[in-house]
Amino acid sequence: MKSIILTTREELEEILVEVLRHSKDESAPTPTPSDKPHEDPILSMAEAVAYLKLSKNTLYGYTSQGIVPHFKQGKRLLFRKSQLDLWLSGKQRGPQGGTHDKGEAV
C-alpha cells in the first residue's frame, strides 16, 4: 500500500528547489574561468561619461531623448559597453560608416 505524505506548500517548494539544485550540480560540470564567456561590462553614468568623452548633462539629455542605449536599475542609469560601442560605430562619419542624424558627432 502506498503512503500519503502531507506537507505545506513552502516545504514542497523547498524540496523541489533542493532536488533541482542537486540535479543541476550533477549534470553540469563546474565552470572554470576559461569556460566563462567574456562578460559585457556595465558602466555607471560616471564611467559612461568618461568612456564617451561627453559631459554628464549631454549624456542625460541623450538618454532622456532615447538617443543613446541605456537601462535603469532603480533610479540609476546604466549602460552596456557593447551597446555604447555599437551606438558609436553608427555615428562614424566618412566613407567607412554611416551618419547619425540625432546628436553631435563623438
Biopython code that builds the backbone (N, CA, C, O; Angstrom):
import numpy as np
from Bio.PDB.StructureBuilder import StructureBuilder

atoms = [
    (1, "MET", "N", (0.827, -1.165, 0.000)),
    (1, "MET", "CA", (0.000, 0.000, 0.000)),
    (1, "MET", "C", (0.884, 1.245, 0.000)),
    (1, "MET", "O", (1.915, 1.273, 0.673)),
    (2, "LYS", "N", (0.492, 2.262, -0.742)),
    (2, "LYS", "CA", (1.263, 3.492, -0.852)),
    (2, "LYS", "C", (0.924, 4.426, 0.295)),
    (2, "LYS", "O", (-0.212, 4.475, 0.766)),
    (3, "SER", "N", (1.945, 5.174, 0.739)),
    (3, "SER", "CA", (1.755, 6.133, 1.818)),
    (3, "SER", "C", (1.374, 7.489, 1.253)),
    (3, "SER", "O", (1.801, 7.860, 0.160)),
    (4, "ILE", "N", (0.586, 8.208, 1.990)),
    (4, "ILE", "CA", (0.245, 9.570, 1.640)),
    (4, "ILE", "C", (1.014, 10.475, 2.587)),
    (4, "ILE", "O", (0.962, 10.312, 3.806)),
    (5, "ILE", "N", (1.734, 11.437, 2.003)),
    (5, "ILE", "CA", (2.528, 12.362, 2.799)),
    (5, "ILE", "C", (1.891, 13.734, 2.698)),
    (5, "ILE", "O", (1.631, 14.234, 1.603)),
    (6, "LEU", "N", (1.646, 14.329, 3.834)),
    (6, "LEU", "CA", (1.097, 15.668, 3.870)),
    (6, "LEU", "C", (2.229, 16.662, 4.117)),
    (6, "LEU", "O", (3.088, 16.446, 4.972)),
    (7, "THR", "N", (2.215, 17.754, 3.353)),
    (7, "THR", "CA", (3.245, 18.778, 3.506)),
    (7, "THR", "C", (2.647, 20.132, 3.164)),
    (7, "THR", "O", (1.591, 20.222, 2.537)),
    (8, "THR", "N", (3.324, 21.162, 3.577)),
    (8, "THR", "CA", (2.857, 22.504, 3.230)),
    (8, "THR", "C", (3.435, 22.888, 1.868)),
    (8, "THR", "O", (4.362, 22.254, 1.365)),
    (9, "ARG", "N", (2.877, 23.912, 1.304)),
    (9, "ARG", "CA", (3.364, 24.414, 0.013)),
    (9, "ARG", "C", (4.823, 24.849, 0.130)),
    (9, "ARG", "O", (5.630, 24.565, -0.755)),
    (10, "GLU", "N", (5.159, 25.536, 1.220)),
    (10, "GLU", "CA", (6.521, 26.027, 1.413)),
    (10, "GLU", "C", (7.519, 24.865, 1.500)),
    (10, "GLU", "O", (8.598, 24.924, 0.911)),
    (11, "GLU", "N", (7.152, 23.813, 2.236)),
    (11, "GLU", "CA", (8.031, 22.647, 2.349)),
    (11, "GLU", "C", (8.210, 21.979, 0.989)),
    (11, "GLU", "O", (9.314, 21.563, 0.639)),
    (12, "LEU", "N", (7.141, 21.879, 0.236)),
    (12, "LEU", "CA", (7.212, 21.280, -1.095)),
    (12, "LEU", "C", (8.116, 22.098, -2.012)),
    (12, "LEU", "O", (8.916, 21.534, -2.759)),
    (13, "GLU", "N", (7.994, 23.429, -1.959)),
    (13, "GLU", "CA", (8.864, 24.289, -2.771)),
    (13, "GLU", "C", (10.329, 24.106, -2.390)),
    (13, "GLU", "O", (11.193, 24.052, -3.266)),
    (14, "GLU", "N", (10.621, 24.009, -1.082)),
    (14, "GLU", "CA", (11.997, 23.794, -0.626)),
    (14, "GLU", "C", (12.532, 22.465, -1.143)),
    (14, "GLU", "O", (13.681, 22.380, -1.576)),
    (15, "ILE", "N", (11.712, 21.442, -1.098)),
    (15, "ILE", "CA", (12.130, 20.118, -1.585)),
    (15, "ILE", "C", (12.444, 20.173, -3.077)),
    (15, "ILE", "O", (13.467, 19.659, -3.530)),
    (16, "LEU", "N", (11.548, 20.806, -3.833)),
    (16, "LEU", "CA", (11.762, 20.913, -5.278)),
    (16, "LEU", "C", (13.018, 21.705, -5.609)),
    (16, "LEU", "O", (13.775, 21.318, -6.499)),
    (17, "VAL", "N", (13.249, 22.802, -4.911)),
    (17, "VAL", "CA", (14.454, 23.603, -5.140)),
    (17, "VAL", "C", (15.692, 22.766, -4.862)),
    (17, "VAL", "O", (16.652, 22.798, -5.633)),
    (18, "GLU", "N", (15.676, 22.025, -3.775)),
    (18, "GLU", "CA", (16.828, 21.190, -3.409)),
    (18, "GLU", "C", (17.062, 20.091, -4.454)),
    (18, "GLU", "O", (18.205, 19.826, -4.827)),
    (19, "VAL", "N", (15.997, 19.458, -4.923)),
    (19, "VAL", "CA", (16.127, 18.416, -5.947)),
    (19, "VAL", "C", (16.693, 19.004, -7.234)),
    (19, "VAL", "O", (17.589, 18.421, -7.844)),
    (20, "LEU", "N", (16.175, 20.152, -7.644)),
    (20, "LEU", "CA", (16.667, 20.786, -8.864)),
    (20, "LEU", "C", (18.127, 21.205, -8.709)),
    (20, "LEU", "O", (18.912, 21.072, -9.647)),
    (21, "ARG", "N", (18.492, 21.707, -7.542)),
    (21, "ARG", "CA", (19.874, 22.111, -7.299)),
    (21, "ARG", "C", (20.813, 20.908, -7.418)),
    (21, "ARG", "O", (21.873, 20.999, -8.037)),
    (22, "HIS", "N", (20.415, 19.778, -6.817)),
    (22, "HIS", "CA", (21.258, 18.584, -6.889)),
    (22, "HIS", "C", (21.356, 18.038, -8.308)),
    (22, "HIS", "O", (22.430, 17.616, -8.736)),
    (23, "SER", "N", (20.248, 18.041, -9.038)),
    (23, "SER", "CA", (20.295, 17.522, -10.410)),
    (23, "SER", "C", (21.127, 18.428, -11.302)),
    (23, "SER", "O", (21.817, 17.944, -12.200)),
    (24, "LYS", "N", (21.073, 19.711, -11.075)),
    (24, "LYS", "CA", (21.877, 20.659, -11.856)),
    (24, "LYS", "C", (23.356, 20.479, -11.544)),
    (24, "LYS", "O", (24.187, 20.497, -12.452)),
    (25, "ASP", "N", (23.694, 20.305, -10.261)),
    (25, "ASP", "CA", (25.083, 20.135, -9.851)),
    (25, "ASP", "C", (25.692, 18.870, -10.445)),
    (25, "ASP", "O", (26.865, 18.862, -10.819)),
    (26, "GLU", "N", (24.911, 17.812, -10.534)),
    (26, "GLU", "CA", (25.424, 16.541, -11.033)),
    (26, "GLU", "C", (25.543, 16.518, -12.550)),
    (26, "GLU", "O", (26.442, 15.869, -13.084)),
    (27, "SER", "N", (24.654, 17.213, -13.254)),
    (27, "SER", "CA", (24.645, 17.124, -14.708)),
    (27, "SER", "C", (25.596, 18.111, -15.380)),
    (27, "SER", "O", (26.074, 17.844, -16.482)),
    (28, "ALA", "N", (25.873, 19.225, -14.752)),
    (28, "ALA", "CA", (26.713, 20.244, -15.373)),
    (28, "ALA", "C", (28.095, 20.261, -14.733)),
    (28, "ALA", "O", (28.213, 20.263, -13.508)),
    (29, "PRO", "N", (29.146, 20.275, -15.558)),
    (29, "PRO", "CA", (30.477, 20.371, -14.983)),
    (29, "PRO", "C", (30.685, 21.747, -14.363)),
    (29, "PRO", "O", (30.087, 22.737, -14.786)),
    (30, "THR", "N", (31.533, 21.785, -13.368)),
    (30, "THR", "CA", (31.830, 23.058, -12.721)),
    (30, "THR", "C", (32.607, 23.934, -13.690)),
    (30, "THR", "O", (33.651, 23.521, -14.195)),
    (31, "PRO", "N", (32.112, 25.144, -13.960)),
    (31, "PRO", "CA", (32.816, 26.004, -14.913)),
    (31, "PRO", "C", (34.144, 26.491, -14.334)),
    (31, "PRO", "O", (34.259, 26.782, -13.144)),
    (32, "THR", "N", (35.123, 26.567, -15.199)),
    (32, "THR", "CA", (36.406, 27.136, -14.823)),
    (32, "THR", "C", (36.465, 28.532, -15.419)),
    (32, "THR", "O", (35.672, 28.851, -16.305)),
    (33, "PRO", "N", (37.389, 29.378, -14.955)),
    (33, "PRO", "CA", (37.454, 30.732, -15.508)),
    (33, "PRO", "C", (37.573, 30.769, -17.021)),
    (33, "PRO", "O", (37.048, 31.684, -17.656)),
    (34, "SER", "N", (38.254, 29.793, -17.613)),
    (34, "SER", "CA", (38.406, 29.788, -19.069)),
    (34, "SER", "C", (37.118, 29.390, -19.782)),
    (34, "SER", "O", (36.950, 29.680, -20.966)),
    (35, "ASP", "N", (36.185, 28.711, -19.054)),
    (35, "ASP", "CA", (34.920, 28.293, -19.650)),
    (35, "ASP", "C", (33.905, 29.427, -19.705)),
    (35, "ASP", "O", (32.973, 29.383, -20.509)),
    (36, "LYS", "N", (34.074, 30.446, -18.858)),
    (36, "LYS", "CA", (33.094, 31.525, -18.791)),
    (36, "LYS", "C", (33.239, 32.437, -19.999)),
    (36, "LYS", "O", (34.354, 32.826, -20.348)),
    (37, "PRO", "N", (32.128, 32.784, -20.643)),
    (37, "PRO", "CA", (32.222, 33.720, -21.758)),
    (37, "PRO", "C", (32.611, 35.104, -21.250)),
    (37, "PRO", "O", (32.383, 35.447, -20.090)),
    (38, "HIS", "N", (33.200, 35.885, -22.141)),
    (38, "HIS", "CA", (33.581, 37.243, -21.783)),
    (38, "HIS", "C", (32.321, 38.025, -21.446)),
    (38, "HIS", "O", (31.385, 38.099, -22.242)),
    (39, "GLU", "N", (32.313, 38.604, -20.258)),
    (39, "GLU", "CA", (31.131, 39.338, -19.832)),
    (39, "GLU", "C", (31.155, 40.754, -20.387)),
    (39, "GLU", "O", (32.211, 41.374, -20.507)),
    (40, "ASP", "N", (29.986, 41.244, -20.716)),
    (40, "ASP", "CA", (29.832, 42.591, -21.237)),
    (40, "ASP", "C", (29.788, 43.551, -20.051)),
    (40, "ASP", "O", (28.844, 43.505, -19.262)),
    (41, "PRO", "N", (30.786, 44.415, -19.911)),
    (41, "PRO", "CA", (30.784, 45.321, -18.758)),
    (41, "PRO", "C", (29.587, 46.263, -18.766)),
    (41, "PRO", "O", (29.131, 46.711, -19.818)),
    (42, "ILE", "N", (29.097, 46.546, -17.580)),
    (42, "ILE", "CA", (28.018, 47.510, -17.402)),
    (42, "ILE", "C", (28.641, 48.746, -16.772)),
    (42, "ILE", "O", (29.311, 48.664, -15.743)),
    (43, "LEU", "N", (28.411, 49.896, -17.404)),
    (43, "LEU", "CA", (29.015, 51.144, -16.966)),
    (43, "LEU", "C", (28.004, 52.009, -16.224)),
    (43, "LEU", "O", (26.829, 52.068, -16.587)),
    (44, "SER", "N", (28.480, 52.674, -15.185)),
    (44, "SER", "CA", (27.663, 53.660, -14.480)),
    (44, "SER", "C", (27.634, 54.940, -15.312)),
    (44, "SER", "O", (28.299, 55.034, -16.344)),
    (45, "MET", "N", (26.869, 55.908, -14.861)),
    (45, "MET", "CA", (26.811, 57.197, -15.558)),
    (45, "MET", "C", (28.212, 57.819, -15.630)),
    (45, "MET", "O", (28.631, 58.280, -16.692)),
    (46, "ALA", "N", (28.933, 57.833, -14.507)),
    (46, "ALA", "CA", (30.266, 58.439, -14.478)),
    (46, "ALA", "C", (31.226, 57.709, -15.421)),
    (46, "ALA", "O", (32.026, 58.346, -16.108)),
    (47, "GLU", "N", (31.148, 56.378, -15.456)),
    (47, "GLU", "CA", (32.017, 55.603, -16.343)),
    (47, "GLU", "C", (31.660, 55.838, -17.805)),
    (47, "GLU", "O", (32.544, 55.937, -18.656)),
    (48, "ALA", "N", (30.359, 55.927, -18.097)),
    (48, "ALA", "CA", (29.925, 56.168, -19.474)),
    (48, "ALA", "C", (30.334, 57.562, -19.939)),
    (48, "ALA", "O", (30.730, 57.735, -21.091)),
    (49, "VAL", "N", (30.243, 58.553, -19.061)),
    (49, "VAL", "CA", (30.663, 59.912, -19.391)),
    (49, "VAL", "C", (32.149, 59.913, -19.764)),
    (49, "VAL", "O", (32.549, 60.521, -20.757)),
    (50, "ALA", "N", (32.957, 59.226, -18.957)),
    (50, "ALA", "CA", (34.395, 59.166, -19.233)),
    (50, "ALA", "C", (34.668, 58.387, -20.526)),
    (50, "ALA", "O", (35.506, 58.796, -21.330)),
    (51, "TYR", "N", (33.967, 57.274, -20.725)),
    (51, "TYR", "CA", (34.184, 56.435, -21.905)),
    (51, "TYR", "C", (33.796, 57.165, -23.195)),
    (51, "TYR", "O", (34.514, 57.105, -24.193)),
    (52, "LEU", "N", (32.654, 57.853, -23.160)),
    (52, "LEU", "CA", (32.157, 58.539, -24.357)),
    (52, "LEU", "C", (32.752, 59.925, -24.543)),
    (52, "LEU", "O", (32.611, 60.535, -25.603)),
    (53, "LYS", "N", (33.419, 60.418, -23.503)),
    (53, "LYS", "CA", (34.004, 61.769, -23.536)),
    (53, "LYS", "C", (32.916, 62.819, -23.797)),
    (53, "LYS", "O", (33.070, 63.712, -24.631)),
    (54, "LEU", "N", (31.824, 62.680, -23.059)),
    (54, "LEU", "CA", (30.714, 63.620, -23.121)),
    (54, "LEU", "C", (30.528, 64.234, -21.736)),
    (54, "LEU", "O", (30.987, 63.686, -20.734)),
    (55, "SER", "N", (29.849, 65.376, -21.695)),
    (55, "SER", "CA", (29.507, 65.930, -20.391)),
    (55, "SER", "C", (28.337, 65.130, -19.819)),
    (55, "SER", "O", (27.591, 64.480, -20.551)),
    (56, "LYS", "N", (28.194, 65.193, -18.506)),
    (56, "LYS", "CA", (27.110, 64.484, -17.846)),
    (56, "LYS", "C", (25.754, 65.003, -18.334)),
    (56, "LYS", "O", (24.827, 64.223, -18.550)),
    (57, "ASN", "N", (25.647, 66.332, -18.506)),
    (57, "ASN", "CA", (24.385, 66.917, -18.983)),
    (57, "ASN", "C", (24.039, 66.435, -20.387)),
    (57, "ASN", "O", (22.877, 66.152, -20.678)),
    (58, "THR", "N", (25.044, 66.339, -21.260)),
    (58, "THR", "CA", (24.794, 65.860, -22.629)),
    (58, "THR", "C", (24.317, 64.416, -22.606)),
    (58, "THR", "O", (23.362, 64.066, -23.301)),
    (59, "LEU", "N", (24.973, 63.576, -21.814)),
    (59, "LEU", "CA", (24.581, 62.166, -21.751)),
    (59, "LEU", "C", (23.179, 62.027, -21.152)),
    (59, "LEU", "O", (22.390, 61.216, -21.636)),
    (60, "TYR", "N", (22.852, 62.794, -20.116)),
    (60, "TYR", "CA", (21.495, 62.776, -19.578)),
    (60, "TYR", "C", (20.489, 63.169, -20.655)),
    (60, "TYR", "O", (19.436, 62.544, -20.785)),
    (61, "GLY", "N", (20.812, 64.197, -21.421)),
    (61, "GLY", "CA", (19.922, 64.619, -22.499)),
    (61, "GLY", "C", (19.719, 63.521, -23.530)),
    (61, "GLY", "O", (18.596, 63.273, -23.970)),
    (62, "TYR", "N", (20.817, 62.857, -23.916)),
    (62, "TYR", "CA", (20.720, 61.772, -24.894)),
    (62, "TYR", "C", (19.853, 60.619, -24.367)),
    (62, "TYR", "O", (19.081, 60.028, -25.122)),
    (63, "THR", "N", (19.982, 60.302, -23.069)),
    (63, "THR", "CA", (19.178, 59.205, -22.531)),
    (63, "THR", "C", (17.705, 59.595, -22.466)),
    (63, "THR", "O", (16.835, 58.775, -22.760)),
    (64, "SER", "N", (17.420, 60.826, -22.088)),
    (64, "SER", "CA", (16.017, 61.240, -21.991)),
    (64, "SER", "C", (15.353, 61.311, -23.363)),
    (64, "SER", "O", (14.139, 61.141, -23.476)),
    (65, "GLN", "N", (16.144, 61.562, -24.404)),
    (65, "GLN", "CA", (15.606, 61.609, -25.766)),
    (65, "GLN", "C", (15.652, 60.245, -26.454)),
    (65, "GLN", "O", (15.189, 60.107, -27.586)),
    (66, "GLY", "N", (16.206, 59.243, -25.779)),
    (66, "GLY", "CA", (16.287, 57.903, -26.354)),
    (66, "GLY", "C", (17.346, 57.780, -27.432)),
    (66, "GLY", "O", (17.259, 56.893, -28.281)),
    (67, "ILE", "N", (18.345, 58.650, -27.418)),
    (67, "ILE", "CA", (19.379, 58.640, -28.454)),
    (67, "ILE", "C", (20.452, 57.600, -28.156)),
    (67, "ILE", "O", (20.923, 56.909, -29.059)),
    (68, "VAL", "N", (20.832, 57.493, -26.894)),
    (68, "VAL", "CA", (21.901, 56.566, -26.515)),
    (68, "VAL", "C", (21.286, 55.368, -25.780)),
    (68, "VAL", "O", (20.401, 55.554, -24.945)),
    (69, "PRO", "N", (21.744, 54.133, -26.079)),
    (69, "PRO", "CA", (21.173, 52.950, -25.426)),
    (69, "PRO", "C", (21.538, 52.911, -23.938)),
    (69, "PRO", "O", (22.688, 53.137, -23.562)),
    (70, "HIS", "N", (20.550, 52.623, -23.111)),
    (70, "HIS", "CA", (20.755, 52.573, -21.668)),
    (70, "HIS", "C", (19.628, 51.775, -21.038)),
    (70, "HIS", "O", (18.653, 51.423, -21.701)),
    (71, "PHE", "N", (19.772, 51.495, -19.751)),
    (71, "PHE", "CA", (18.686, 50.895, -18.988)),
    (71, "PHE", "C", (18.772, 51.420, -17.566)),
    (71, "PHE", "O", (19.788, 51.982, -17.156)),
    (72, "LYS", "N", (17.698, 51.230, -16.825)),
    (72, "LYS", "CA", (17.641, 51.732, -15.465)),
    (72, "LYS", "C", (17.611, 50.572, -14.482)),
    (72, "LYS", "O", (16.982, 49.540, -14.717)),
    (73, "GLN", "N", (18.310, 50.776, -13.379)),
    (73, "GLN", "CA", (18.223, 49.857, -12.251)),
    (73, "GLN", "C", (17.829, 50.734, -11.070)),
    (73, "GLN", "O", (18.659, 51.434, -10.490)),
    (74, "GLY", "N", (16.560, 50.682, -10.731)),
    (74, "GLY", "CA", (16.034, 51.632, -9.765)),
    (74, "GLY", "C", (16.056, 53.014, -10.403)),
    (74, "GLY", "O", (15.454, 53.229, -11.455)),
    (75, "LYS", "N", (16.752, 53.949, -9.764)),
    (75, "LYS", "CA", (16.879, 55.297, -10.323)),
    (75, "LYS", "C", (18.184, 55.496, -11.073)),
    (75, "LYS", "O", (18.407, 56.550, -11.669)),
    (76, "ARG", "N", (19.049, 54.487, -11.047)),
    (76, "ARG", "CA", (20.361, 54.611, -11.681)),
    (76, "ARG", "C", (20.292, 54.324, -13.177)),
    (76, "ARG", "O", (19.640, 53.370, -13.600)),
    (77, "LEU", "N", (20.958, 55.142, -13.967)),
    (77, "LEU", "CA", (21.108, 54.887, -15.399)),
    (77, "LEU", "C", (22.370, 54.059, -15.590)),
    (77, "LEU", "O", (23.434, 54.401, -15.074)),
    (78, "LEU", "N", (22.242, 52.970, -16.336)),
    (78, "LEU", "CA", (23.378, 52.095, -16.605)),
    (78, "LEU", "C", (23.494, 51.872, -18.108)),
    (78, "LEU", "O", (22.525, 52.027, -18.851)),
    (79, "PHE", "N", (24.697, 51.505, -18.540)),
    (79, "PHE", "CA", (24.994, 51.374, -19.958)),
    (79, "PHE", "C", (25.809, 50.111, -20.191)),
    (79, "PHE", "O", (26.778, 49.855, -19.476)),
    (80, "ARG", "N", (25.421, 49.317, -21.193)),
    (80, "ARG", "CA", (26.237, 48.168, -21.599)),
    (80, "ARG", "C", (27.304, 48.680, -22.559)),
    (80, "ARG", "O", (26.997, 49.372, -23.531)),
    (81, "LYS", "N", (28.551, 48.337, -22.281)),
    (81, "LYS", "CA", (29.659, 48.835, -23.095)),
    (81, "LYS", "C", (29.492, 48.414, -24.547)),
    (81, "LYS", "O", (29.762, 49.204, -25.452)),
    (82, "SER", "N", (29.052, 47.185, -24.785)),
    (82, "SER", "CA", (28.891, 46.719, -26.165)),
    (82, "SER", "C", (27.841, 47.551, -26.910)),
    (82, "SER", "O", (28.008, 47.840, -28.095)),
    (83, "GLN", "N", (26.764, 47.936, -26.222)),
    (83, "GLN", "CA", (25.737, 48.752, -26.861)),
    (83, "GLN", "C", (26.243, 50.158, -27.145)),
    (83, "GLN", "O", (25.899, 50.747, -28.169)),
    (84, "LEU", "N", (27.062, 50.702, -26.238)),
    (84, "LEU", "CA", (27.657, 52.012, -26.492)),
    (84, "LEU", "C", (28.606, 51.942, -27.682)),
    (84, "LEU", "O", (28.664, 52.870, -28.488)),
    (85, "ASP", "N", (29.355, 50.832, -27.793)),
    (85, "ASP", "CA", (30.261, 50.669, -28.931)),
    (85, "ASP", "C", (29.481, 50.624, -30.242)),
    (85, "ASP", "O", (29.890, 51.233, -31.231)),
    (86, "LEU", "N", (28.350, 49.900, -30.251)),
    (86, "LEU", "CA", (27.519, 49.847, -31.454)),
    (86, "LEU", "C", (26.959, 51.223, -31.783)),
    (86, "LEU", "O", (26.922, 51.625, -32.946)),
    (87, "TRP", "N", (26.526, 51.939, -30.759)),
    (87, "TRP", "CA", (25.999, 53.285, -30.962)),
    (87, "TRP", "C", (27.078, 54.189, -31.536)),
    (87, "TRP", "O", (26.818, 54.964, -32.457)),
    (88, "LEU", "N", (28.282, 54.094, -31.000)),
    (88, "LEU", "CA", (29.389, 54.906, -31.509)),
    (88, "LEU", "C", (29.724, 54.559, -32.954)),
    (88, "LEU", "O", (29.988, 55.449, -33.761)),
    (89, "SER", "N", (29.714, 53.276, -33.283)),
    (89, "SER", "CA", (30.052, 52.878, -34.654)),
    (89, "SER", "C", (29.007, 53.397, -35.642)),
    (89, "SER", "O", (29.331, 53.665, -36.799)),
    (90, "GLY", "N", (27.775, 53.539, -35.203)),
    (90, "GLY", "CA", (26.727, 54.099, -36.047)),
    (90, "GLY", "C", (26.869, 55.597, -36.250)),
    (90, "GLY", "O", (26.258, 56.160, -37.159)),
    (91, "LYS", "N", (27.664, 56.244, -35.419)),
    (91, "LYS", "CA", (27.863, 57.685, -35.521)),
    (91, "LYS", "C", (29.089, 58.025, -36.358)),
    (91, "LYS", "O", (29.368, 59.200, -36.597)),
    (92, "GLN", "N", (29.820, 57.014, -36.804)),
    (92, "GLN", "CA", (31.034, 57.260, -37.592)),
    (92, "GLN", "C", (30.672, 57.965, -38.890)),
    (92, "GLN", "O", (29.699, 57.602, -39.551)),
    (93, "ARG", "N", (31.447, 58.958, -39.245)),
    (93, "ARG", "CA", (31.189, 59.703, -40.475)),
    (93, "ARG", "C", (32.308, 59.421, -41.471)),
    (93, "ARG", "O", (33.429, 59.089, -41.087)),
    (94, "GLY", "N", (31.995, 59.555, -42.725)),
    (94, "GLY", "CA", (33.004, 59.333, -43.751)),
    (94, "GLY", "C", (32.701, 58.096, -44.557)),
    (94, "GLY", "O", (31.627, 57.512, -44.414)),
    (95, "PRO", "N", (33.640, 57.679, -45.411)),
    (95, "PRO", "CA", (33.385, 56.574, -46.329)),
    (95, "PRO", "C", (33.195, 55.221, -45.652)),
    (95, "PRO", "O", (32.586, 54.329, -46.242)),
    (96, "GLN", "N", (33.703, 55.040, -44.417)),
    (96, "GLN", "CA", (33.625, 53.724, -43.789)),
    (96, "GLN", "C", (32.355, 53.501, -42.999)),
    (96, "GLN", "O", (32.023, 52.351, -42.710)),
    (97, "GLY", "N", (31.636, 54.533, -42.640)),
    (97, "GLY", "CA", (30.451, 54.354, -41.825)),
    (97, "GLY", "C", (29.351, 55.294, -42.230)),
    (97, "GLY", "O", (29.518, 56.162, -43.087)),
    (98, "GLY", "N", (28.227, 55.098, -41.591)),
    (98, "GLY", "CA", (27.080, 55.946, -41.862)),
    (98, "GLY", "C", (27.110, 57.168, -40.992)),
    (98, "GLY", "O", (28.106, 57.466, -40.333)),
    (99, "THR", "N", (26.012, 57.863, -41.000)),
    (99, "THR", "CA", (25.873, 59.033, -40.149)),
    (99, "THR", "C", (24.691, 58.815, -39.229)),
    (99, "THR", "O", (23.849, 57.951, -39.475)),
    (100, "HIS", "N", (24.637, 59.568, -38.213)),
    (100, "HIS", "CA", (23.530, 59.508, -37.267)),
    (100, "HIS", "C", (22.950, 60.896, -37.222)),
    (100, "HIS", "O", (23.658, 61.860, -36.930)),
    (101, "ASP", "N", (21.669, 61.009, -37.508)),
    (101, "ASP", "CA", (21.100, 62.346, -37.641)),
    (101, "ASP", "C", (20.744, 63.020, -36.327)),
    (101, "ASP", "O", (20.413, 64.206, -36.318)),
    (102, "LYS", "N", (20.805, 62.286, -35.200)),
    (102, "LYS", "CA", (20.495, 62.902, -33.915)),
    (102, "LYS", "C", (21.774, 63.069, -33.117)),
    (102, "LYS", "O", (22.664, 62.221, -33.172)),
    (103, "GLY", "N", (21.861, 64.133, -32.397)),
    (103, "GLY", "CA", (23.001, 64.327, -31.510)),
    (103, "GLY", "C", (24.231, 64.793, -32.247)),
    (103, "GLY", "O", (24.232, 64.948, -33.469)),
    (104, "GLU", "N", (25.279, 65.013, -31.478)),
    (104, "GLU", "CA", (26.519, 65.506, -32.049)),
    (104, "GLU", "C", (27.458, 64.349, -32.336)),
    (104, "GLU", "O", (27.313, 63.276, -31.751)),
    (105, "ALA", "N", (28.409, 64.551, -33.219)),
    (105, "ALA", "CA", (29.378, 63.522, -33.536)),
    (105, "ALA", "C", (30.294, 63.321, -32.352)),
    (105, "ALA", "O", (30.689, 64.274, -31.680)),
    (106, "VAL", "N", (30.629, 62.059, -32.104)),
    (106, "VAL", "CA", (31.530, 61.737, -30.994)),
    (106, "VAL", "C", (32.830, 61.231, -31.561)),
    (106, "VAL", "O", (33.744, 60.898, -30.807)),
]
sb = StructureBuilder()
sb.init_structure("model")
sb.init_model(0)
sb.init_chain("A")
sb.init_seg("    ")
for serial, (resi, resn, name, xyz) in enumerate(atoms, 1):
    if name == "N":
        sb.init_residue(resn, " ", resi, " ")
    sb.init_atom(name, np.array(xyz, "f"), 0.0, 1.0, " ", f" {name:<3s}", serial, name[0])
structure = sb.get_structure()
